[in-house]
Structure formats: structure tokens, C-alpha cells
Amino acid sequence: MLRTAIALFTLTVMLNARSALGAENQLHPCEAETAKLMSIKSTWQEIYKAAIELPPHCFDGYFAEGISDTLVRKMGQEWSGFLSLLVTHPKESKFTKLVLRSINATLDPEDIRAVDRLAKSSCRAELRNYCHAISKQAAAALADYDPPESRDGT
């Protein structure tokens, strides 16, 4: 009887350990869906496609911060590519909403200011309303800092 109990206990421990090892090798929920959105090396087209396919529950916590950081830094580095994407997909509200939600106080204020400056000074005429929305969101994000950050960096 004792041998049987020990054997069952050992088998249970081994199965639990095997299960834990298998789970360790699996992707976290949302990891695959956010991978392109969290890599600055992704192209704007890859980012757009991933943003359109992103399940709403994946823009949360760690993933939301990573997506926000990538989108805003990439906008600051490749503004013309970002604008070209918007011109190509002018009515895609899911992408534009994600971009606007990504401009928030979890970001480096310098990245927010860079995007704000670009929205004010380097916007295409047909995207004027969208650039205004970006600038407005940047102001709100900077105001969320304690004490609030100025828009011009002073």
C-alpha cells in the first residue's frame, strides 16, 4: 500500500513537472498577436496588419506599454512612412484609435514631444485632422505627468 502511494505521488510529481516544462515553452497569450507591434524593426505595413488583427484584450498591461513605446518611437523615427500608411488606409479607425491610445503618460516625454512637433510641423494637408488629434493626445499625455511636462521641453 505504501509503495502504491509513493508510486502515485512520484507519478503525479513527474506529470506536474512535465506539464510545467511544456507550459514554459509555450507563448504567453497575446505574445504572437503583439510581436510585430512591439518591434521597432517591423515595417509600417507589418505594424498596420498586426494592429488591425489585434484582439482588444491584448492592449493591456505589459503589451500595451510595449505597443505604445514602439508606435510612438517609430512615428518619431519614420514619420513620413507613418503618414504614407495613413494616406494608404485613410478610413481605418482601428489602427488610428490604437495609435492615439498609444500616446500616453507611460512613454518617455521626449518621444511624445517629438511626435507632437512632427504632427504640428510636418503633416500632409489631407491628414490635418488626424495630426491635430495626435497633437491633442500628446498634450493630454504630457499633462498626466506629475508635475505636468511642458510640450516644448522646458
N, C-alpha and C positions, 0 to 999 in steps of 0.2 A: 504494500500500500504506500509506504514512504517512497519507494523507488518510482512508483507511478506518479506521485505528486511532484517529485523532483523532476521527472522527465517532462511532465506537463508544464511546470514552471520554466524549465530550460527552453522548451519549445516556444512558449509564449514570449520569453525574453528575446529569443532569436528572431521571431516573426516581427516583433515590435522594432527591433534594431534594423532589420531588413527594410521594413516599411519606412522608417525614418531616413535611411540612406536613399531610398528611392525618391522620397519627397524632396530631399536636399538637391537632387539633380534636376528636378522639375522647375519650370519657370514660375515665378510668382504671378498670380492673376494680374493682368494688365501689363505685364512686362513686355510681352510681344507686341501688344497694341500700341505701346508708347515708345518703343525703341527708336523709331525714326524721328519722333518728336523730341527726343531727349539727346540727340546727337547733332552738334553744330556742323558736322561733316555731311549731314543729309542735304540733299538739294531742296530747293523750294518746292519742286513738284512732289518729291517724296514726302515732305512735310505736309503739303496740302492733302495728299491722298490719305495719309495717316490721320490727319485732323478730321477729315470727312468721315472716316470709318471708326473714329474713337468712340467707344461706349461712354455715355455720360458719367458713369460711376468711376471711370479711370482718371478723371481730372479731380484728384483728391490727394491730399497729403503730400508724400514724397514725390509722387508722379506729377502732381500739379506744379510743385515748385520746380522740378526739373524741366517740365514743358515750358513754363513761364520763362525760366532763365534762358533756355535755348532759343525760344522765339524772339525774345527781346534783344538778346545779344546778336542773333543772326540778322535781325532787322537793322541794327546799328552797323553791322559789318557789310551787309549786302542789300542795302536799301533799294537800289534800282531793280534787283531781282525780285524783291518783295512787291514793289509797285507793278512790275510786269505780270506777276502772278495775279494780282488784284484786277488788272485790266483783262486778263485772260478769263478770269472767273468772277465777273462783276456782281453777280447776284447770289453768290454762295454765302449765305448768312451763317452757316455752321462754322465755317473757317473764320470769318470776320469776328464772330462772337467769341471764339476761342482766343483769338489774338487780343481782343480788348480785355477779356478776363485775365489774360496773362500779364497785363501791365498792372502790377500791384506792388504793395509795400514789402513783399518778400525779396524783391530784387535789389541789386546794387543801385543806389540812387544815380550814379553816373551813367549806367545803362539806360535808365528811364529818361534822364536829361538828354542823352544822345538821340534817342528816338523822338523825343519832343522837338528838339531842334530840327531834325530831318523832316518831321511832319509839318513844321512851320515854314521851312525854307526850301524844301526840295520835293514838292508834291505836284503831281500832274493835275491839270485843271479838272479832268473828269473824275478825279478821286478826292477833290477838295472836301467833300462832306466826310469822307472816311478819315482823311488826315486830321480834320477838325476833331473827330471823335477820339482819335489816338491822342491828340494833344490834351483834350479834356480829361481823358483817362489818366494820362501822365500827371496832370495837376492833382487829381484825386489821390493817386498813389503816393506822390510826394507829400501831400497833406496828411497822410496816415502815419508818417513818421513822428516820433515824439522826441524832441520838438520837430515841428514840420520842416521839411527840407525846402529850400528855395528852388525855383525852376532854373535859375541861371547859375546855380552852384555857389552862390555867395552866402 
